Amino acid sequence: MLPAHATVAEVNRSWPAGAGDERYLVVMFVDMPGSTRLAKGRLPFDTVFVINQFLNAVSRAVVAAGGSPNQVLEDGLLALFGRASSRLR
């Protein structure tokens, strides 16, 4: 994962393909269904615990499938697949 203010050098170290190379990249966003309904009637701590469990499980599944969790957005996760794949031919 890159920090919000990544430098060009950090990007080049993190992504081995050279600048200007084209590669396939798949972006996936997963959102926890029913999280608003889940939060009603629960303590905030309990809601955060359940959402964190969901995000941890999704992150592990993404990594196991060869992807990289990239960002957590409230009760959702943005993941990237194909960052290190071969260049387009």
Steps between C-alpha positions, in 0.01 A plus 500: 500500500628846416473792741273788403796724411720243325797625303582382148793300643266317740261416216783369281634282783155369581391433139782329308383586146662811354322829455270497200462121487144382454369222721165347578367610838176393664348721767246346737289674761326292767244655731348338808130453425259609771754686711264791567229264619762312706607822676148584617446377851866410561771678691754675273779275633304188401431635153865588442604153620266325252608725210868441582442123500337529157783715361765262638330201337467682165864615515621143563290372207638772270861416592433127460367570148815695408366850552598793717264674741544867414258715699240459772204731451264485799352147472650429156831389357668596173733231364735484201579191295772479234743762629796269445370324190687488171483783250248511219619356172 
